[in-house]
Amino acid sequence: MKTEFGIIGLGVMGKSLARNFANNGFSLSLFNRHVDNIEENVATNFINQFSELSNSQGFDNLETFVNSLQTPRKILIMVNAGKAVDMVIDNLLSHIEPGDILIDGGNSHYKKTDKRGQLLSNKGIHFIGMGVSGGEEGALTGPSLMPGGHMDAYKLVEGFLQNIAAKDDNNNPCCKYIGTEGSGHFVKMVHNGIEYAEMQIIAEAYSILRFINKLEPTEIASIFETWNHGDTKNYLLEITIDILKKKEGDTYLIDLILDQSSHKGTGSWTTIASAELGAPFTLSSAALNARFVSALKEKRVTLSQLYEFNENTSLVNVDSLKKAYQLARIINHYQGLDVIENASNTYGWHIDLKNTVSVWTNGCIIASELIKKIISIIETNSNILESDYFVEVIKTSHHSLKDIVLTSLNHNIPIPCFSESLNYLNSVTQESGTGNIIQAQRDYFGTHTYKRKDDPTGPSHHTNWKS
Ligand code: 6PG
């Protein structure tokens, strides 16, 4: 009996997705490579472990795996992003046929996805670059899926993907066609950019409560519990509550974890991609740089012994911190959506922003009530900062954010995302900025010319500044 769907790569995500497909009644062919003494009979051993996989077949030979699938073949590739994806595609090419569909579900770079799509389409093979969010648990119980590529190819696998995806409050699948080429992976990359800043904002709120208000992790967890309702409810806050409560003996586990954060690259890609588009994503970059600084442990230890700054003694108001938290998150999401919109226009992807954001309401790492709010607003206001709702929230929270930033700075507590959200908000709501000084400087040293306020669309001007 030929099977309906194939998965290549049985790492943590591949295994969870396979069980999810099987739980939804699909028959599967599962392939994992053979590596002597390291990866042997991975697929068959895995199938034997879980009863839901009784309709699945396991392989470590690619040709028999491909031949076991119904045509057109639908194959999900779940291997590490990078060279491994190219290797798998290369190896598959001698076995698959025109009309077959390959889906790359890893965190691949969107430009690579564009190239792979082109290469495969020249051979008549469909290719979908699909962002998958939700980690191991999400993959098993319902991930958020962001497929991009040719619509015709998507239609051939839509039924499978929508079945395994998380469902939103209206029971609609958190899987929507994003757009052409690498747009699915681009949107997943921006998701990760937002994720980086969401994590960092929580880390900063924690650090304020721990080091300024001198609260214990469980006390901070209790405050976060009160925040995790209504508009500020979100998945990352929820998991941080569990993290802060966890103890090893009498010690909080968080105090035993080395304060050096790592990353797998998608945050850097987001910063590069947004810079290429000229679309500010300053919170994501601030969060990325905070990870880089955290990694400089030795340097920080040395410098901390050389510098001791005076500290203020005033405490932070927890209600103000909650307002600042939500405001920083609003700016973070606003910037992320702006990057997607810019990319869609620049690369001609025709992304429907509301549709796209709707797949983030459940199953993914950044799932939150805020996303739901954004969806309800985006229909009438493509620029969410112009909506009555956000104007009101921002106006009533601006003072709190300023207070938190000032108090934290007074205590010498680094708060890159909080302060960046305030700086960005102050810049983007300022009618007159400092771009005129930059233009004059550029014109002075490089004759780069400038436009005049009294003739903004008119000719460019140059001044001999020395005379
Ligand atoms: C998700 C996550 C996931 C990502 C991890 C690690 O949506 O499930 O974004 O895809 O790989 O969060 O990312 P870093 O190692 O860069 O922190």
Boltz pocket constraint, residues with backbone or C-beta under 6 A from the ligand:
constraints:
  - pocket:
      binder: B
      contacts: [[A, 107], [A, 132], [A, 133], [A, 134], [A, 135], [A, 192], [A, 195], [A, 262], [A, 263], [A, 264], [A, 265], [A, 266], [A, 267], [A, 364], [A, 365]]
      max_distance: 6.0
